[in-house]
Amino acid sequence: MKKPRRSAAWYGKLDKDGFIHRSWMKNQGFPDHAFDGRPIIGICNTWSELTPCNSGLRVLAEAVKRGVWEAGGFPVEFPVTSLGETQMKPTAMLFRNLLAMDVEECIRAYGIDGVVLLGGCDKTTPGQVMGAASVDIPSIVVSSGPMLNGKWRGRDIGSGTDVWKFSEAVRAGDMTLQDFMAAESGMSRSAGVCMTMGTASTMASLVEAMGLALPTNAALPAVDARRTALAHHTGRRIVEMVEEDLKPSDILTRESFENAILTNAAVGGSTNAVVHLLAIAGRVGVDLSLSDIELGRDIPLLVNCMPSGKYLMEDFAYAGGVPAVLAQIRDHLRPAQTVLGRDIATYAEGAEIFNEDVIRPLSNPVKPAAGLRVLRGNLAPDGAIVKPSAATDALLEHEGPAYVFETIEQLKAEIDRDDLPVTPDTVLVLKGCGPKGYPGMPEVGNMPIPAKLVREGVRDMVRVSDARMSGTAFGTVVLHVAPEAQAGGPLALVKTGDRIRVSASRGELTLLVDDAELAARRATWAPEPPHYTRGYAKLYVDHVLQADKGADLDFLVGKDTRPVTRESH
């Protein structure tokens, strides 16, 4: 016996409540037969002019609608919170969980049978997936896609990655401010997300590798007609998924998360994937821990894209995209269900590499073992992470004296001081930038190199913080230190001059200060007063989990698939 449609509880009743639900929808010109029991498909759209990454989603929404109608469904588009990564203060990450709540409650409250998640910007994709997974109705992702390659003075330039490089060049006196400003206009040439392998393209790649999106979803440029066609196909497929009752819980298994971790290593993906994968796993009840991130540590880096390489996402798309990568690592992939109703291995069938410098074969990787490393020790009892593919090899094994910035304001005030007492061996430490401390765990972990050292030609140093960094960034940057300083983690006790040891090979992050001294410091330590005392930000600070748990809100972990039975009138 076929399972009754969820939407029938709204639009199938021949009573006052059914009258209300149908009649008010009909003011948009929908005819009677639109309510004949066909699947009602929600199109969850994060379009906004304040989220440039997602500015092309209106076009994709129309394509999804065409596919839904063609397959016999009834598409209805609805807006949710839009998170402009480059536009929001103090950080878009503060609001990822708010988006997840918005998506979850909209799906739960409205009479839809399946949902297409239209997103793309860094926190959008994980926030939407977290929300949809918590309701667990058939769901599929369509990403907004990357921008076209940036262009300046006859060469390609990449979102974020070249911003950091150009900024340091200006500080060093190697680039004029006029040239810096000229590059600004050539960097972002079309709708779409960062065209480097930043967090947006990383998460698009991972949802494809997890089987939550159709093959080729990750890399096709935002303005490529093939992405619009992909959206049309997605509209058709979600109707079929409703018929098959194929839900996120069928797809988001332990094996699919492991495939995401392996793929993240192969593509040189963002460190931000760690907190997002942990948060999504918490929603679906998959036992994923920070230690599991090292499942990809021996996977070679195959994608030669910034910030870990030299090419951009447009090149990655033309070279074969995620299917070509999956074909290279197919022997490592775990069997896992996908939105196609077939195993993830299907995505690699027939996939080819069309440019072996952009996507390297296993026999000639960019780096032989490039997966993220988890570091632990008395400075990070619950862990921290580092990205070897974007780091300086010689600094991944390092010991040096700390120079501590207690706040982001102190860092900005002091980093360009000519008398700053630092050398290339110094370990820069930044506190107060974790989930509770900032709040929201901003992308400031890739601290600027002190100006005096930049002028000497130094371009990388070991940096340690409880912050995140942009997926477009690079350097020997130790991130996500847990517990964070504001929560009383040992990071709060570090003083300038303390020695810190970092070893990526041994997974070590150690503060070389004896326990008695640390205990004495703790006795006099107190957290900073909260920066927010009302609204969503207060709710966030009061309930956010630490980075090693995905920085979700404690009361949102898990899911609630109970039907809504009470009517509004």
C-alpha atoms as one frame of an Amber mdcrd trajectory, in Angstrom:
protein
   0.000   0.000   0.000   1.409   3.372  -1.065   2.265   5.820   1.698  -0.181
   8.789   1.711   1.297  12.049   0.536   2.291  14.493   3.225   0.634  17.307
   1.268  -2.739  15.556   1.453  -3.069  16.720   5.083  -3.136  20.292   3.731
  -4.732  20.117   0.290  -6.630  16.837   0.185  -9.286  17.484   2.819 -12.873
  18.329   1.819 -13.607  20.484   4.843 -13.061  24.018   6.129  -9.335  23.517
   6.597  -8.846  22.084   3.105 -10.926  24.939   1.688  -8.647  27.494   3.379
  -5.408  25.846   2.248  -6.512  25.484  -1.380  -8.485  28.696  -1.802  -5.722
  31.033  -0.714  -3.209  29.255  -2.967  -5.619  29.700  -5.887  -5.221  33.488
  -5.718  -1.953  32.873  -7.626  -3.873  31.340 -10.532  -3.363  27.664  -9.755
  -6.258  25.589 -11.231  -8.242  22.897  -9.451  -6.265  20.038 -10.980  -3.020
  21.314  -9.411  -4.473  19.972  -6.150  -5.342  16.529  -7.528  -2.905  14.691
  -5.276   0.246  15.130  -7.346   3.514  15.631  -5.376   3.962  19.170  -4.113
   7.620  20.146  -4.328   9.061  22.999  -2.301  11.881  24.991  -3.880  13.851
  26.360  -0.933  15.534  29.436  -2.383  18.293  31.469  -0.713  18.417  34.078
  -3.485  19.303  37.571  -2.290  20.982  40.645  -3.697  22.950  40.744  -0.432
  24.295  37.263  -1.174  26.129  37.758  -4.483  27.088  34.078  -4.560  23.398
  33.160  -4.836  22.311  35.954  -7.152  21.693  33.527 -10.017  19.275  31.286
  -8.166  16.117  32.841  -9.587  17.075  31.445 -13.000  17.751  28.016 -11.512
  14.450  28.075  -9.611  12.541  28.542 -12.868  14.431  25.619 -14.404  13.605
  23.424 -11.405   9.933  24.351 -11.786   9.964  23.278 -15.438  11.353  19.910
 -14.433   8.817  19.450 -11.640   5.848  20.273 -13.904   7.227  17.984 -16.601
   7.411  15.075 -14.146   3.843  15.627 -12.939   4.585  17.540  -9.753   3.424
  20.914  -8.428   6.380  23.282  -7.667   6.109  26.007  -5.043   9.037  28.325
  -4.342   9.679  29.759  -0.882  12.416  32.001   0.543  14.575  31.357   3.586
  17.352  33.257   5.332  20.185  34.115   2.957  23.732  34.278   4.284  26.052
  36.582   2.348  29.481  35.301   3.363  31.296  38.403   2.150  28.669  40.868
   3.365  27.574  39.866   6.891  29.079  40.988  10.203  30.389  39.714  12.531
  30.403  36.485  10.484  27.940  34.472   8.404  28.775  31.421  10.530  26.890
  33.022  13.416  23.737  32.593  11.346  24.247  29.138   9.793  22.179  27.560
  12.534  19.502  30.236  12.117  19.206  29.277   8.437  19.017  25.622   9.437
  16.163  26.440  11.835  14.405  28.465   9.143  14.670  25.650   6.585  13.576
  22.994   9.061  10.540  24.885  10.295   9.423  25.972   6.819   9.571  22.395
   5.535   7.734  21.147   8.605   5.025  23.821   8.554   4.175  23.775   4.849
   2.371  21.060   2.921   5.186  19.842   0.696   6.231  16.302  -0.160   9.796
  16.951  -1.256  12.221  19.852  -1.381  14.900  21.178  -3.711  17.571  23.113
  -1.806  18.866  26.047  -3.867  22.004  27.450  -2.283  25.689  27.833  -2.779
  27.356  30.421  -0.563  29.590  28.988   2.162  27.115  28.496   5.023  24.049
  28.122   2.809  24.576  24.551   1.660  25.329  23.068   5.105  22.576  25.125
   6.755  19.984  23.952   4.236  21.100  20.323   4.463  21.029  20.442   8.269
  17.470  21.777   8.218  16.184  19.341   5.608  17.838  16.374   7.307  16.078
  17.224  10.561  12.647  16.881   8.908  13.719  13.996   6.655  11.477  14.361
   3.621  12.895  13.701   0.120  15.511  16.402  -0.525  18.049  17.238  -3.226
  20.614  20.039  -3.649  21.211  22.347  -6.598  24.239  24.582  -6.041  24.495
  28.067  -7.492  27.843  27.217  -9.097  31.161  29.086  -9.206  31.832  32.414
 -10.886  33.797  32.563 -14.098  37.550  32.813 -13.620  38.737  36.200 -12.436
  40.824  38.124 -14.962  43.421  40.843 -14.431  46.280  41.947 -16.671  45.935
  38.932 -18.920  45.995  36.290 -16.218  43.523  34.385 -14.071  42.997  35.522
 -10.497  41.041  33.699  -7.827  38.497  34.741  -5.226  39.987  35.198  -1.795
  43.287  33.473  -2.533  44.608  36.348  -4.615  42.998  38.886  -2.271  45.252
  37.623   0.524  48.296  37.578  -1.787  47.658  41.049  -3.199  46.987  42.485
   0.246  50.328  41.214   1.542  52.045  42.533  -1.598  50.640  46.010  -0.916
  51.806  45.828   2.702  55.261  44.771   1.497  55.432  47.624  -1.007  55.520
  45.196  -3.950  52.117  46.229  -5.351  50.604  49.672  -5.669  47.254  50.528
  -4.148  46.115  51.546  -7.640  46.851  48.070  -9.012  45.186  46.502  -5.980
  41.984  48.433  -6.634  42.113  47.623 -10.365  42.241  43.889  -9.598  39.050
  44.255  -7.541  36.925  44.873 -10.643  38.298  41.876 -12.537  38.003  39.309
  -9.788  34.225  38.799  -9.631  32.984  38.712 -13.225  29.691  36.829 -13.008
  27.080  35.482 -10.662  28.243  32.554  -8.571  30.372  31.530  -5.620  34.136
  31.872  -5.219  35.835  30.226  -8.181  38.641  28.920  -5.983  38.194  25.674
  -4.036  36.828  27.692  -1.125  34.147  26.550   1.271  31.288  27.109  -1.184
  32.790  24.937  -3.919  34.057  22.481  -1.315  30.567  21.947   0.097  29.106
  21.691  -3.414  31.723  19.027  -4.154  30.989  17.162  -0.929  27.201  17.073
  -1.329  27.823  15.639  -4.788  30.225  13.037  -3.369  27.670  12.232  -0.654
  25.014  11.638  -3.293  22.789  14.559  -2.250  23.057  16.244  -5.661  23.175
  15.044  -9.254  26.561  14.371 -10.885  28.436  17.505 -12.123  26.561  19.729
  -9.628  29.695  21.095  -7.980  31.821  22.578 -10.725  29.674  23.785 -13.638
  29.949  27.596 -13.712  26.931  29.498 -12.451  26.312  31.031 -15.878  26.839
  27.825 -17.857  23.634  26.657 -19.591  24.438  23.139 -18.432  23.820  24.196
 -14.835  20.359  25.427 -15.796  19.739  22.094 -17.530  20.968  20.310 -14.401
  18.391  22.251 -12.373  15.687  21.091 -14.805  16.796  17.469 -14.394  16.794
  17.957 -10.617  13.166  19.100 -10.753  12.257  15.894 -12.555  14.267  13.748
 -10.163  12.775  15.136  -6.931   9.296  14.085  -8.098  10.620  10.566  -8.637
  12.295  10.637  -5.219   8.941  11.446  -3.600   7.398   8.461  -5.377  10.282
   6.302  -4.140  10.221   7.865  -0.628  13.997   8.377  -0.893  14.934  10.578
   2.066  18.115  12.173   3.514  18.270   9.431   6.141  18.620   6.887   3.308
  21.511   8.817   1.779  23.342  10.406   4.706  24.845   7.247   6.140  28.186
   6.766   7.847  29.575   5.623   4.493  28.481   8.790   2.695  30.244  10.950
   5.292  33.405   8.911   4.850  33.161   9.464   1.091  32.895  13.200   1.736
  36.043  13.127   3.883  37.964  11.222   1.197  36.761  13.604  -1.515  37.648
  16.650   0.571  41.234  15.425   0.704  41.373  14.703  -3.032  40.028  18.127
  -4.036  42.033  20.093  -1.432  38.815  21.192   0.221  38.190  23.783   2.902
  38.854  23.257   6.595  35.326  24.577   7.131  34.014  21.278   5.812  34.927
  19.805   9.199  32.434  21.797  11.269  29.747  21.413   8.609  30.087  17.643
   8.229  30.064  17.201  12.017  26.922  19.327  12.318  25.089  17.494   9.518
  26.065  14.143  11.039  24.610  15.280  14.358  21.276  15.987  12.677  20.958
  12.497  11.152  22.367  10.577  14.115  25.563   9.400  12.420  28.395   8.858
  14.893  31.038  11.060  13.281  33.874  12.519  15.365  36.705  14.938  14.736
  39.114  11.995  14.621  37.237  10.600  11.623  38.412  13.557   9.551  41.792
  11.829   9.376  40.270   9.032   7.290  41.424  11.150   4.362  44.948  11.894
   5.588  46.641   9.532   3.108  44.478  10.430   0.116  46.575  12.322  -2.451
  45.696  15.828  -3.577  44.431  15.417  -7.144  42.802  18.771  -7.892  45.280
  21.499  -8.753  43.039  24.406  -7.714  43.671  27.452  -5.560  44.430  27.738
  -2.702  46.276  24.400  -2.820  47.177  24.678  -6.519  47.089  27.071  -9.455
  43.808  26.601 -11.360  40.201  27.640 -10.695  36.778  26.003 -10.598  35.961
  26.819 -14.221  39.064  24.840 -15.205  38.038  22.048 -12.816  34.624  21.807
 -14.500  36.099  21.553 -17.983  38.665  18.998 -16.788  35.950  16.596 -15.603
  34.738  17.871 -12.224  33.866  15.714  -9.242  32.929  12.600 -11.294  36.496
  12.465 -12.637  37.877  12.722  -9.088  35.552   9.978  -7.858  36.735   7.790
 -10.724  40.325   8.212  -9.533  39.549   7.319  -5.913  36.860   4.731  -6.689
  38.794   1.972  -4.903  38.571   4.003  -1.687  34.866   4.873  -1.933  32.382
   3.201   0.389  29.124   1.805  -1.045  26.476   4.484  -0.437  23.007   5.427
  -1.661  22.472   8.579  -3.741  19.593  10.761  -4.975  19.662   8.667  -8.156
  18.672   5.628  -6.137  21.943   4.006  -7.155  25.360   3.612  -5.537  27.826
   6.505  -5.555  30.043   4.468  -7.879  27.506   5.331 -10.591  28.728   8.941
 -10.485  32.186   7.803 -11.606  31.029   5.601 -14.470  32.480   6.804 -17.752
  34.088   9.847 -16.111  37.289  11.042 -17.754  40.008  13.556 -17.020  40.263
  16.053 -19.864  43.192  18.045 -18.479  45.667  16.083 -16.385  47.298  19.182
 -14.957  44.003  20.387 -13.454  42.853  16.964 -12.231  45.848  14.768 -11.687
  45.715  10.976 -12.002  46.641   8.961  -8.916  50.017   8.247 -10.501  50.928
  11.961 -10.540  49.244  13.792  -7.636  49.784  17.425  -6.707  50.774  16.167
  -3.248  50.991  12.519  -2.153  49.022  12.768   1.114  47.019  15.936   1.623
  44.083  15.204   3.891  43.384  17.423   6.891  45.279  16.655  10.088  43.761
  16.649  13.577  46.071  17.973  16.292  45.684  17.295  20.008  47.584  18.070
  23.180  47.345  20.161  26.307  46.616  23.234  24.156  43.733  21.520  22.333
  42.368  18.659  24.454  39.351  18.309  22.152  41.332  18.857  18.991  42.362
  21.382  16.367  42.947  21.063  12.627  45.505  22.058  10.029  45.434  21.816
   6.213  48.781  20.471   4.960  47.937  20.982   1.279  47.809  24.761   1.826
  50.670  24.947   4.357  54.443  25.316   4.191  55.878  21.828   4.620  58.775
  22.970   6.804  56.424  24.675   9.271  54.235  21.604   9.819  56.900  20.464
  12.310  57.722  23.532  14.381  58.463  24.813  17.862  58.644  28.489  18.752
  57.706  31.251  21.175  54.154  32.568  21.202  53.095  36.119  20.572  49.546
  36.447  21.871  46.719  38.652  20.667  43.973  38.556  23.287  41.369  39.984
  20.872  40.918  40.647  17.179  41.060  44.360  17.976  44.509  43.971  19.531
  45.696  42.077  16.457  44.507  44.814  14.097  46.061  47.532  16.269  49.463
  45.847  16.597  50.142  43.706  13.542  51.784  46.535  11.583  53.923  47.852
  14.460  57.543  48.180  13.423  58.662  47.238  16.933  56.482  44.126  17.254
  58.766  41.598  18.997  58.375  38.716  16.533  60.611  36.662  14.224  59.743
  34.123  11.505  59.908  31.428  14.225  57.251  33.108  16.380  53.887  31.339
  16.733  51.107  33.904  16.440  48.219  33.134  18.814  44.755  34.686  18.593
  42.108  34.227  21.295  38.424  35.031  21.611  37.390  33.966  18.100  35.580
  30.709  18.763  31.853  29.990  18.545  31.029  31.749  21.825  33.849  34.264
  21.899  33.440  36.351  18.766  30.650  35.101  18.583  30.239  32.831  15.579
  33.792  31.586  14.934  34.848  33.968  12.116  37.340  33.395   9.295  40.210
  35.304  10.886  42.524  32.419  11.766  44.821  33.157   8.829  46.212  36.176
  10.644  48.212  38.680   8.585  51.962  38.239   8.691  53.414  41.126  10.771
  54.335  44.015   8.481  57.988  44.087   9.567  58.337  40.442   8.475  56.356
  40.919   5.255  58.893  43.550   4.220  61.633  40.974   4.858  59.943  38.540
   2.475  58.220  36.307   5.058  54.938  34.958   3.679  54.030  32.223   6.157
  54.257  31.610   9.890  52.615  29.158  12.277  49.369  30.667  13.506  47.101
  29.172  16.193  43.558  30.196  17.114  40.056  29.071  17.995  38.831  30.724
  14.776  38.195  29.361  11.292  39.761  30.546   8.047  38.300  31.045   4.613
  38.442  28.034   2.353  40.199  30.340  -0.107  43.009  31.044   2.374  46.360
  29.331   2.806  49.251  29.055   5.205  50.375  26.999   8.190  47.311  27.856
  10.196  46.119  25.790  13.167  42.373  26.288  13.538  39.280  25.320  15.538
  41.186  24.887  18.803  38.736  23.250  21.214  37.666  24.092  23.789  37.842
  27.724  22.715  39.303  30.434  24.939  35.933  31.940  25.864  34.760  28.521
  27.105  37.809  28.225  29.339  39.971  26.110  27.060  43.747  26.085  27.643
  44.126  28.565  24.771  42.857  31.194  27.220  45.932  30.652  29.400  48.650
  31.158  26.780  50.997  34.112  27.368  53.481  35.820  25.066  56.815  34.029
  25.334  55.376  30.572  26.051  56.748  27.948  23.715  54.364  25.987  21.485
  55.120  22.783  19.595  53.209  21.796  16.450  53.667  18.446  14.724  51.314
  17.500  11.906  52.947  14.084  11.526  52.372  13.243  15.204  49.060  15.083
  15.508  50.468  17.268  18.296  49.680  20.749  19.574  51.461  21.292  22.877
  51.893  24.307  25.134  55.301  23.820  26.783  54.249  25.189  30.177  54.050
  22.978  33.260  50.739  22.029  34.836  51.347  23.946  38.057  51.863  27.210
  36.183  48.749  26.610  34.060  46.728  25.909  37.219  47.908  29.183  38.732
  46.919  31.081  35.608  43.505  29.410  35.544  42.835  30.520  39.119  42.946
  34.154  38.009  41.252  33.757  34.611  37.735  34.982  33.823  35.872  34.978
  30.481  35.149  38.185  28.624  31.649  39.622  29.135  29.359  38.518  26.277
  29.220  40.799  23.246  25.484  40.201  22.759  22.801  40.034  25.432  19.605
  39.739  23.380  18.056  38.189  20.310  19.297  35.291  18.251  22.947  36.019
  19.073  22.271  35.486  22.784  20.442  32.245  22.009  23.431  31.183  19.938
  26.031  31.966  22.604  23.995  30.235  25.305  23.535  27.027  23.307  26.284
  26.656  20.691  28.440  23.534  20.831  32.197  23.635  20.414  33.953  23.242
  17.065  34.718  19.557  17.578  30.944  18.965  17.765  30.158  21.009  14.655
  29.130  24.271  16.381  25.439  23.406  16.093  23.000  24.510  18.774  22.629
  21.847  21.436  18.828  21.692  21.155  18.939  21.224  17.372  20.991  18.038
  17.339  18.914  15.163  15.988  15.655  15.342  14.055  11.896  15.469  14.482
   9.847  13.752  11.782   6.511  13.852  13.577   3.622  15.098  11.428   2.045
  18.449  12.268  -1.584  17.708  13.120  -2.942  20.931  14.588  -4.587  23.390
  12.194  -4.256  27.164  12.152  -7.983  28.008  12.079
